[in-house]
């Protein structure tokens, strides 16, 4: 089974997160997959940003949902980068994308882009929101989805199977070998986040994970020898 290295918001350990600069750096570093986060702007644009507010990652303030795309474009997202929309990322890099729906309202807009641009083979959709995964899977036949969680209970596998997820994207600190073995027996891949150190990589190997989400491009190189 191929071990995947997934660039977290691009390679946010060395570039401004969720920016075209970060995504291009991730591709040049050879990341197998690029992860990003999606919200809707006030006027319905599919905006790439992690938080619901712009305060932490830009020089602006306020909720994304209360700002138009034009207003978001005026913000500095780090080192002069602008807040991108999803389709700009698709055009800037060729690497497969793992798109995390942060705002459930973004699901339908994302489905429309995936269908219009025939991206079922390139884009995997992940989310903490079970209902959102179920909805987009129904809208886009054949779409690969993954359930994200960092504080799950014994119903984790039942939840994943109920929404048709093919993978679990889990906080590394809580993953156990039993969880991974049960997931694999059910046909689910398990991705751990966030994997940023050699100790993390040793844990990834011990847990027999299928992939690692990382902030740092060098993890891809060293991960090839440890995972």
C-alpha positions in Angstrom: 0.0 0.0 0.0 1.3 3.4 -0.9 2.2 5.7 2.0 1.0 9.3 1.4 2.6 12.5 2.5 0.0 15.2 2.7 1.0 18.9 2.8 -1.0 20.6 5.5 -2.5 23.8 4.1 0.3 23.6 1.6 3.5 23.5 3.7 2.4 25.8 6.5 5.6 25.2 8.5 7.6 27.3 6.0 5.1 29.3 4.0 1.9 31.3 4.8 -0.8 28.7 5.2 -3.5 28.2 2.5 -1.9 30.5 0.0 -0.9 29.8 -3.6 2.7 30.3 -2.5 2.3 27.5 0.1 0.6 25.2 -2.4 3.2 25.7 -5.1 6.0 25.0 -2.5 4.3 21.8 -1.5 4.1 20.6 -5.1 7.7 21.5 -5.7 8.6 19.5 -2.6 6.9 16.5 -4.1 4.0 16.1 -1.7 1.7 13.4 -2.8 -1.4 15.3 -1.8 -2.1 19.0 -0.9 -4.6 19.6 1.9 -6.6 22.9 2.1 -9.7 24.3 3.9 -12.8 25.8 2.5 -15.4 28.4 3.5 -17.9 30.5 1.7 -17.6 34.3 1.4 -20.6 36.6 1.9 -21.2 36.5 -1.9 -20.7 32.8 -2.3 -17.1 32.4 -3.3 -15.4 29.2 -2.4 -12.6 30.7 -0.2 -9.5 28.8 0.9 -8.9 29.5 4.6 -8.8 27.5 7.8 -10.5 29.7 10.4 -14.0 31.1 10.2 -12.5 34.5 10.9 -9.7 36.2 8.9 -8.0 37.6 12.0 -5.3 35.0 12.6 -4.0 34.5 9.1 -4.5 38.0 7.5 -4.2 41.7 8.4 -8.0 41.9 8.5 -10.7 41.2 11.0 -14.1 39.6 11.0 -15.9 36.4 9.8 -15.3 35.2 6.3 -19.0 34.9 5.8 -19.5 38.6 6.4 -16.9 39.7 3.8 -17.3 39.7 0.0 -14.6 38.2 -2.2 -13.5 41.7 -3.2 -13.0 42.6 0.5 -11.1 39.4 1.1 -8.9 40.1 -1.9 -7.7 43.3 -0.2 -6.2 41.4 2.7 -2.6 40.3 3.1 -2.5 36.6 3.9 1.2 36.6 4.6 4.3 37.8 2.6 2.0 39.7 0.3 -0.1 36.7 -0.6 -3.8 37.1 -1.3 -6.6 34.9 -0.1 -7.2 32.4 -2.9 -10.4 30.7 -4.1 -10.5 27.0 -4.7 -10.3 27.1 -8.5 -7.2 29.2 -8.4 -5.5 26.4 -6.5 -6.6 23.9 -9.0 -5.0 26.0 -11.8 -1.8 26.7 -9.8 -0.9 23.1 -9.1 -1.4 19.7 -10.6 -1.0 17.7 -7.3 -4.1 15.8 -6.0 -6.1 17.8 -3.5 -7.6 16.9 -0.2 -10.3 19.6 0.4 -11.6 20.0 3.9 -15.0 21.5 4.2 -14.9 23.7 7.3 -18.2 25.6 6.6 -21.0 23.1 5.8 -22.5 25.7 3.5 -19.5 25.3 1.2 -20.4 21.7 0.4 -22.8 22.4 -2.5 -20.4 25.0 -4.1 -17.6 22.5 -3.9 -19.7 19.8 -5.4 -20.6 22.1 -8.3 -16.9 22.7 -9.1 -16.0 19.0 -8.8 -18.7 18.1 -11.3 -18.1 20.9 -13.7 -14.4 20.3 -13.8 -14.6 16.5 -13.6 -12.4 16.3 -10.5 -13.6 13.1 -9.0 -10.3 11.4 -9.6 -8.2 14.3 -8.3 -10.1 15.7 -5.3 -10.8 13.9 -2.0 -13.3 15.7 0.3 -12.8 15.5 4.1 -14.7 17.1 7.0 -15.5 16.9 10.7 -19.2 17.2 9.7 -20.8 13.8 9.1 -23.9 15.2 7.4 -21.8 17.4 5.1 -19.8 14.3 3.9 -23.1 12.4 3.3 -24.5 15.3 1.3 -21.6 15.8 -1.0 -21.2 12.1 -1.6 -24.8 12.0 -2.7 -24.3 15.0 -5.0 -21.0 13.7 -6.6 -21.2 9.9 -7.5 -17.8 8.1 -6.9 -16.3 10.9 -4.8 -13.7 9.8 -2.3 -14.4 11.2 1.2 -12.8 11.1 4.6 -14.1 11.6 8.1 -11.9 14.0 10.2 -11.9 13.8 14.0 -9.6 14.4 17.0 -11.9 13.4 19.8 -13.8 10.3 18.6 -15.8 7.7 20.4 -16.4 4.0 19.9 -18.9 4.8 17.1 -16.1 6.2 14.9 -16.2 3.3 12.3 -20.0 3.2 12.3 -20.1 7.0 11.6 -17.6 6.7 8.7 -19.4 3.8 7.1 -22.8 5.6 7.5 -21.6 8.5 5.4 -19.7 6.3 2.9 -16.2 7.6 3.9 -13.2 5.7 2.5 -10.7 7.1 5.0 -10.3 8.4 8.6 -8.2 11.5 9.1 -7.4 11.5 12.8 -5.4 13.4 15.3 -2.1 11.5 15.8 -2.0 11.7 19.6 -5.2 9.6 20.1 -4.7 6.9 17.4 -4.3 3.4 18.7 -3.2 0.3 16.8 -6.5 -1.2 17.6 -8.3 1.7 15.9 -6.1 1.3 12.8 -6.6 -2.5 12.6 -10.3 -2.2 12.9 -10.4 0.5 10.2 -8.2 -1.5 7.9 -10.5 -4.6 8.5 -13.4 -2.4 7.4 -11.6 -1.2 4.3 -10.8 2.3 5.5 -7.4 4.0 5.2 -6.1 5.9 8.2 -4.3 9.2 7.9 -2.6 10.9 11.0 -2.2 14.6 11.6 -0.1 16.5 12.3 3.2 14.7 11.7 6.1 17.1 12.1 9.0 15.2 13.9 11.0 12.0 13.7 9.2 10.8 16.9 5.9 11.4 15.1 7.2 9.4 12.1 8.2 6.5 14.3 4.7 6.5 15.8 3.3 6.5 12.3 5.3 3.4 11.4 4.3 1.7 14.6 0.6 2.4 14.0 0.8 1.2 10.4 -0.8 4.3 9.1 -1.5 4.9 5.4 -0.4 8.5 5.4 0.7 11.5 7.3 -0.4 15.2 7.1 2.6 17.5 7.8 3.5 21.1 8.0 7.1 20.5 6.8 8.3 19.5 3.3 11.3 17.5 4.6 8.9 15.0 6.3 8.2 13.6 2.8 11.9 12.7 2.3 12.5 11.3 5.7 9.1 9.6 5.8 10.0 7.4 2.9 12.6 5.7 5.1 10.6 5.4 8.3 7.0 4.8 7.4 
